[in-house]
Amino acid sequence: MSILGWIVVGLIAGGLARWVTGTPSSGCLLTIVVGVAGALIGGVLWGLATGDQTALDEFDLGSIGVAFLGSVVLLLVLQALQPSRRRRH
């Protein structure tokens, strides 16, 4: 996949993952970074689960799905690692 393909997949996957997890938007560049990092995470997890190492070789719905799932995992882990923000009464 070309660099432009990675950017498009990252933007789509990162945006969908932010919407699903309720993570506030921080701009297009950070959304692309979340999506590309999620694609790498999703690709590794997909490869471990299925033995298929070609999940992100092409620009298709499958690669967006793998990137989306990896992005959701990434955002949920980041949310879990953040200190809780509780109001004091």
C-alpha positions as CSV (number, residue, x, y, z in Angstrom):
1,M,0.0,0.0,0.0
2,S,1.3,3.5,-0.8
3,I,1.9,6.2,1.7
4,L,-1.3,7.9,0.4
5,G,-3.2,4.7,1.0
6,W,-1.9,4.5,4.6
7,I,-3.0,8.1,5.2
8,V,-6.5,7.5,3.9
9,V,-6.8,4.3,5.8
10,G,-5.5,6.0,8.9
11,L,-7.9,8.9,8.6
12,I,-10.9,6.6,8.1
13,A,-10.0,4.1,10.7
14,G,-8.9,6.7,13.3
15,G,-12.0,8.8,12.7
16,L,-14.3,5.8,13.1
17,A,-12.5,4.6,16.2
18,R,-12.7,8.0,17.8
19,W,-16.4,8.1,17.1
20,V,-17.1,4.6,18.5
21,T,-15.0,5.1,21.6
22,G,-16.2,8.6,22.3
23,T,-12.7,10.0,22.2
24,P,-12.7,13.8,21.5
25,S,-11.3,14.8,18.2
26,S,-7.8,16.3,18.3
27,G,-7.5,17.2,14.6
28,C,-6.8,15.4,11.4
29,L,-3.1,14.8,11.9
30,L,-3.6,13.0,15.3
31,T,-6.5,11.1,13.9
32,I,-4.3,9.8,11.0
33,V,-1.6,8.9,13.5
34,V,-4.1,7.0,15.7
35,G,-5.4,5.2,12.5
36,V,-1.9,4.2,11.2
37,A,-0.8,3.1,14.7
38,G,-4.0,1.2,14.9
39,A,-3.4,-0.4,11.6
40,L,0.0,-1.7,12.8
41,I,-1.5,-3.0,16.0
42,G,-4.5,-4.5,14.2
43,G,-2.2,-6.1,11.6
44,V,-0.1,-7.7,14.3
45,L,-3.1,-9.0,16.2
46,W,-4.8,-10.2,12.9
47,G,-1.6,-12.0,12.0
48,L,-1.4,-13.7,15.4
49,A,-5.0,-14.7,15.4
50,T,-5.3,-16.0,11.8
51,G,-1.7,-16.6,10.6
52,D,-2.5,-14.2,7.6
53,Q,0.3,-11.6,7.4
54,T,-1.3,-9.9,4.3
55,A,-4.2,-8.1,6.0
56,L,-2.9,-4.6,5.2
57,D,-1.3,-5.2,1.8
58,E,-4.1,-3.6,-0.2
59,F,-6.4,-0.7,0.1
60,D,-9.7,-2.4,0.7
61,L,-12.5,-2.7,3.2
62,G,-10.7,-5.5,5.0
63,S,-7.6,-3.3,5.6
64,I,-9.8,-0.5,6.9
65,G,-11.6,-3.0,9.2
66,V,-8.3,-4.3,10.6
67,A,-7.0,-0.8,11.1
68,F,-10.3,0.3,12.8
69,L,-10.2,-2.6,15.2
70,G,-6.5,-1.9,16.1
71,S,-7.4,1.8,16.5
72,V,-10.2,1.0,18.9
73,V,-7.9,-1.2,20.9
74,L,-5.3,1.6,21.0
75,L,-7.8,4.2,22.1
76,L,-9.3,2.0,24.8
77,V,-5.9,1.2,26.2
78,L,-5.0,4.9,26.2
79,Q,-8.3,5.7,28.0
80,A,-7.6,3.0,30.6
81,L,-4.1,4.4,31.3
82,Q,-5.3,8.0,31.8
83,P,-5.9,9.0,35.4
84,S,-9.6,9.3,36.2
85,R,-11.0,12.8,36.4
86,R,-13.4,12.8,39.3
87,R,-15.1,15.9,40.6
88,R,-14.5,16.8,44.2
89,H,-17.6,17.9,46.1
